[in-house]
Amino acid sequence: MASNLDKKILWQCRRGILELDSVLSSFVANHFVKLNQKEKELFQLLLTHEDVDLMDWLINKQEPPPDSLKEIIDIVI
């Protein structure tokens, strides 16, 4: 059974852009529970960014800003 956090994260992955929804929702469904606490927090931080930025980083594979997000982006893609 999914925890409340898992359900909340899955809901936050619904972005309105089909490709982005697919990447994020698939990642959560298949990998989120296996992340350690730091990685889960980074993923939550990642979800606070704008859809355009997420598309660039996750789908267009452009470099994220030089901060801790690169670690979680590398895990997601």
VEXKOLDO-664702 format. One record per atom (N, C-alpha, C, O, CB): x, y, z. Coordinates in steps of 0.2 Angstrom, whole numbers, padded with zeros to 4 digits, always signed. Glycine has a CB too. Layout:
BEGIN
XYZ
...
This chain:
BEGIN
+0004-0006+0000
+0000+0000+0000
+0004+0006+0000
+0009+0007+0004
-0005+0000+0006
+0003+0011-0004
+0007+0017-0004
+0005+0021+0002
+0000+0022+0004
+0005+0021-0011
+0011+0025+0004
+0010+0029+0010
+0007+0036+0007
+0006+0037+0001
+0017+0030+0013
+0005+0040+0012
+0002+0046+0011
+0007+0051+0007
+0005+0054+0002
+0000+0050+0017
+0014+0050+0008
+0019+0054+0005
+0019+0052-0002
+0019+0056-0007
+0026+0053+0008
+0019+0045-0004
+0019+0042-0010
+0013+0045-0014
+0014+0047-0020
+0019+0035-0010
+0007+0045-0011
+0001+0048-0015
+0002+0055-0016
+0000+0057-0022
-0005+0046-0011
+0004+0059-0011
+0005+0066-0012
+0010+0067-0018
+0009+0072-0022
+0008+0069-0006
+0016+0064-0018
+0021+0065-0023
+0018+0063-0030
+0019+0067-0035
+0027+0061-0022
+0014+0057-0030
+0011+0055-0037
+0007+0061-0039
+0006+0062-0045
+0008+0049-0036
+0003+0064-0035
-0002+0069-0037
+0002+0075-0039
+0000+0078-0044
-0006+0071-0031
+0008+0077-0036
+0012+0082-0038
+0015+0081-0045
+0017+0086-0048
+0017+0084-0033
+0015+0075-0047
+0018+0073-0054
+0014+0075-0059
+0016+0075-0065
+0021+0066-0054
+0007+0076-0058
+0002+0077-0063
+0003+0085-0065
+0001+0089-0062
-0005+0076-0061
+0007+0086-0071
+0009+0093-0072
+0005+0096-0078
+0005+0102-0079
+0016+0093-0074
+0001+0092-0082
-0003+0094-0087
+0001+0094-0094
-0002+0096-0099
-0004+0101-0086
+0007+0092-0094
+0011+0090-0100
+0012+0083-0100
+0015+0080-0096
+0018+0095-0100
+0009+0080-0105
+0009+0072-0106
+0016+0069-0105
+0016+0065-0101
+0006+0070-0112
+0020+0072-0109
+0027+0069-0108
+0030+0069-0101
+0033+0065-0099
+0032+0072-0113
+0029+0075-0098
+0032+0076-0091
+0028+0072-0086
+0031+0069-0082
+0031+0084-0090
+0021+0072-0087
+0017+0067-0083
+0020+0060-0083
+0021+0057-0078
+0010+0068-0085
+0021+0058-0089
+0023+0051-0090
+0030+0049-0087
+0031+0044-0083
+0024+0050-0098
+0035+0054-0088
+0041+0053-0085
+0041+0053-0077
+0044+0048-0074
+0046+0058-0087
+0038+0058-0075
+0038+0059-0067
+0033+0053-0064
+0036+0050-0059
+0035+0065-0065
+0028+0052-0067
+0023+0047-0064
+0026+0040-0064
+0026+0036-0059
+0016+0047-0067
+0029+0038-0069
+0032+0032-0070
+0038+0031-0065
+0039+0026-0062
+0035+0031-0077
+0042+0036-0064
+0048+0036-0060
+0045+0035-0053
+0048+0031-0049
+0052+0043-0060
+0040+0039-0051
+0037+0038-0044
+0034+0031-0043
+0036+0028-0038
+0031+0043-0043
+0030+0028-0048
+0027+0022-0047
+0033+0016-0047
+0031+0011-0043
+0023+0021-0053
+0038+0017-0050
+0043+0012-0050
+0049+0013-0046
+0053+0008-0044
+0045+0011-0057
+0051+0019-0044
+0057+0020-0040
+0057+0024-0034
+0062+0023-0030
+0062+0023-0045
+0052+0028-0033
+0052+0032-0027
+0053+0029-0020
+0056+0031-0016
+0045+0036-0027
+0049+0023-0019
+0050+0020-0013
+0057+0018-0011
+0059+0016-0006
+0045+0014-0012
+0061+0017-0017
+0068+0014-0016
+0073+0020-0014
+0079+0018-0012
+0070+0011-0022
+0071+0026-0015
+0075+0032-0013
+0077+0032-0006
+0072+0031-0002
+0072+0038-0016
+0082+0035-0004
+0084+0036+0003
+0081+0043+0004
+0078+0046+0000
+0091+0037+0004
+0081+0045+0011
+0077+0051+0013
+0080+0057+0009
+0076+0061+0007
+0078+0052+0020
+0086+0058+0008
+0089+0064+0005
+0087+0064-0002
+0085+0069-0005
+0097+0063+0005
+0087+0058-0006
+0084+0058-0013
+0077+0060-0013
+0075+0063-0018
+0086+0051-0016
+0073+0057-0008
+0066+0059-0008
+0065+0067-0007
+0060+0070-0011
+0062+0055-0003
+0069+0070-0003
+0068+0077-0002
+0070+0081-0008
+0067+0086-0010
+0072+0079+0004
+0075+0078-0012
+0078+0082-0018
+0072+0081-0023
+0071+0086-0027
+0084+0078-0020
+0069+0075-0024
+0064+0074-0028
+0058+0079-0027
+0055+0082-0032
+0061+0067-0028
+0056+0080-0021
+0051+0085-0019
+0053+0092-0021
+0049+0096-0023
+0049+0084-0011
+0059+0093-0020
+0062+0100-0022
+0061+0101-0029
+0060+0106-0032
+0069+0101-0019
+0063+0096-0033
+0063+0096-0040
+0056+0097-0043
+0055+0101-0047
+0065+0089-0043
+0051+0095-0039
+0044+0096-0041
+0041+0103-0040
+0036+0105-0042
+0039+0091-0038
+0045+0107-0036
+0043+0114-0035
+0045+0118-0041
+0043+0124-0041
+0047+0116-0029
+0049+0116-0046
+0051+0120-0051
+0046+0120-0057
+0041+0116-0057
+0058+0117-0054
+0047+0125-0061
+0042+0126-0067
+0042+0120-0072
+0048+0117-0073
+0043+0133-0070
+0037+0119-0075
+0036+0114-0080
+0041+0115-0086
+0044+0110-0088
+0029+0113-0083
+0042+0121-0088
+0047+0122-0093
+0054+0120-0091
+0057+0117-0095
+0047+0130-0095
+0056+0121-0085
+0063+0119-0083
+0063+0112-0082
+0068+0109-0084
+0064+0122-0076
+0058+0109-0080
+0058+0101-0079
+0058+0098-0086
+0062+0093-0087
+0051+0099-0075
+0055+0101-0091
+0055+0098-0097
+0062+0098-0100
+0065+0094-0103
+0050+0102-0102
+0065+0104-0099
+0072+0105-0102
+0077+0100-0098
+0081+0097-0102
+0075+0112-0100
+0076+0099-0092
+0081+0095-0088
+0080+0087-0089
+0084+0084-0090
+0081+0096-0081
+0073+0085-0089
+0072+0078-0090
+0071+0076-0097
+0072+0070-0098
+0066+0077-0086
+0068+0079-0101
+0066+0077-0108
+0071+0079-0113
+0073+0075-0117
+0059+0079-0109
+0073+0086-0113
+0077+0089-0118
+0085+0087-0115
+0089+0089-0119
+0076+0096-0118
+0085+0085-0109
+0092+0083-0106
+0097+0089-0106
+0103+0088-0108
+0095+0077-0110
+0094+0095-0105
+0099+0101-0104
+0101+0100-0097
+0098+0098-0092
+0095+0107-0106
+0107+0104-0096
+0110+0104-0089
+0106+0108-0084
+0104+0113-0086
+0117+0107-0090
+0105+0105-0078
+0101+0109-0073
+0106+0114-0070
+0112+0114-0072
+0098+0104-0068
+0103+0119-0067
+0107+0124-0063
+0112+0120-0059
+0111+0115-0056
+0103+0129-0059
+0118+0123-0058
+0123+0120-0053
+0121+0120-0046
+0124+0124-0042
+0130+0123-0054
+0117+0115-0044
+0115+0114-0037
+0114+0107-0036
+0116+0103-0040
+0109+0119-0035
+0111+0105-0031
+0110+0098-0029
+0105+0095-0033
+0104+0088-0032
+0108+0098-0022
+0101+0098-0037
+0096+0095-0042
+0099+0090-0047
+0096+0085-0049
+0092+0100-0045
+0105+0091-0049
+0108+0087-0054
+0108+0079-0051
+0107+0075-0055
+0115+0089-0055
+0109+0078-0045
+0109+0072-0042
+0103+0068-0043
+0103+0062-0045
+0111+0072-0034
+0097+0071-0042
+0091+0068-0042
+0089+0067-0050
+0086+0063-0052
+0085+0072-0038
+0091+0072-0054
+0089+0072-0061
+0093+0066-0064
+0090+0063-0068
+0091+0079-0064
+0099+0065-0062
+0102+0059-0065
+0099+0053-0063
+0099+0048-0067
+0110+0059-0062
+0096+0052-0057
+0092+0046-0055
+0086+0045-0059
+0084+0040-0061
+0091+0047-0047
+0082+0051-0060
+0076+0051-0064
+0077+0049-0071
+0073+0044-0073
+0072+0057-0063
+0082+0051-0074
+0083+0050-0081
+0088+0044-0082
+0089+0042-0087
+0085+0056-0085
